[in-house]
Amino acid sequence: IDTAGYSFRDMEQGADTASFLASRGDIQKQLVLPATMRAADQTRYVAAYQEFHPSRLIFTRMDETEAFGTVLSETLRSRLPLSFFGTGQQVPDDLEPASVAVLLSRLLPDSQARSAKGAAA
């Protein structure tokens, strides 16, 4: 379910939708955030959309940044598990399951390369 057209500032207009979704335990609500968004803005969005009762986070635009600290910090702060990373414009082809290993490889690409070289030696 996409709440296209609802900005976090327009939540009054989306109150009925939020109430309906929050009451439905059979619908998995996932909050989609761009990885390129500043940490403070990610936190503000997560707080604003809490009334939808999201159960997971999806981060998009992973292909547009090399700074993934905000993804890690918001995941830890919100305590919401990750579900997918968007890595390009071709959805659903450019969605990949999120995992700690994938996030760590993006956060620490040099250590991954060193580990691979050490294992090969």
C-alpha positions in Angstrom: 0.0 0.0 0.0 1.4 3.3 -1.1 0.4 6.5 0.6 1.4 8.6 -2.4 0.6 12.2 -1.9 0.8 12.1 1.9 3.8 14.1 3.1 4.6 13.8 6.8 3.1 17.3 7.1 -0.2 16.2 5.6 -0.9 13.5 8.1 -4.3 15.1 9.1 -5.5 14.3 5.5 -4.2 10.7 5.9 -5.7 10.1 9.4 -8.5 7.8 8.2 -6.0 5.8 6.1 -3.6 5.6 9.1 -6.3 4.5 11.4 -7.6 1.8 9.0 -4.1 0.5 8.4 -3.1 0.6 12.1 -6.2 -1.5 13.0 -5.3 -4.2 10.4 -2.8 -6.7 11.8 -3.1 -8.8 8.6 -1.5 -6.0 6.5 2.2 -5.6 6.8 3.1 -1.9 6.8 6.6 -1.0 5.6 8.0 2.5 5.7 10.1 3.5 2.7 12.8 6.0 3.2 15.6 7.2 0.8 19.1 6.3 2.0 20.1 9.8 0.7 17.9 11.5 3.3 19.6 13.3 6.2 19.5 11.5 9.6 17.4 14.1 11.3 14.8 14.0 8.5 14.7 10.2 8.5 14.0 10.3 12.3 11.3 12.9 11.7 9.6 10.8 9.0 9.7 7.6 11.2 8.0 9.5 14.0 5.4 11.1 11.7 4.4 7.8 10.2 4.2 5.9 13.5 0.5 6.2 13.4 0.5 3.7 10.5 2.3 1.2 12.8 5.0 0.2 10.3 6.7 -3.1 11.0 9.7 -2.8 8.8 11.9 -0.3 6.9 12.8 -0.2 3.3 15.6 2.0 2.2 15.7 3.2 -1.5 18.3 5.1 -3.5 21.1 2.9 -2.1 22.7 3.3 -5.5 22.8 7.1 -5.2 25.0 7.4 -2.1 28.2 6.1 -0.6 27.3 7.2 3.0 25.2 4.5 4.7 25.6 5.6 8.3 22.1 7.1 8.3 20.6 3.8 7.3 22.3 2.0 10.2 21.6 4.7 12.7 17.9 5.0 11.9 17.5 1.2 11.8 19.0 1.0 15.3 17.1 4.1 16.6 13.7 3.0 15.4 14.2 -0.7 16.3 12.4 -1.6 13.1 13.9 -4.4 11.1 15.0 -3.9 7.6 13.2 -5.6 4.7 14.6 -4.4 1.4 17.2 -2.1 -0.2 16.3 -0.3 -3.4 19.4 -0.3 -5.6 18.0 1.3 -8.8 15.1 2.6 -10.8 13.8 -0.8 -12.0 11.3 -1.9 -9.3 10.9 -4.8 -8.4 14.1 -6.0 -10.2 16.3 -3.5 -8.2 15.0 -4.5 -4.8 17.3 -6.8 -2.8 16.6 -8.4 0.5 18.2 -6.3 3.3 20.6 -8.0 5.6 23.3 -7.1 8.1 25.9 -8.5 5.8 24.8 -6.4 2.9 24.6 -3.2 5.0 28.1 -3.9 6.6 29.6 -4.5 3.1 28.3 -1.0 2.1 29.4 0.6 5.3 32.9 -0.9 5.3 33.7 -1.7 1.6 37.5 -1.5 2.2 37.4 -4.1 5.0 35.5 -6.5 2.8 38.2 -6.2 0.1 41.0 -6.7 2.7 39.1 -9.8 4.1 38.8 -11.2 0.6 42.5 -10.6 -0.1 43.5 -12.1 3.2 41.4 -15.2 2.5 42.9 -15.7 -0.9 46.5 -15.4 0.3 
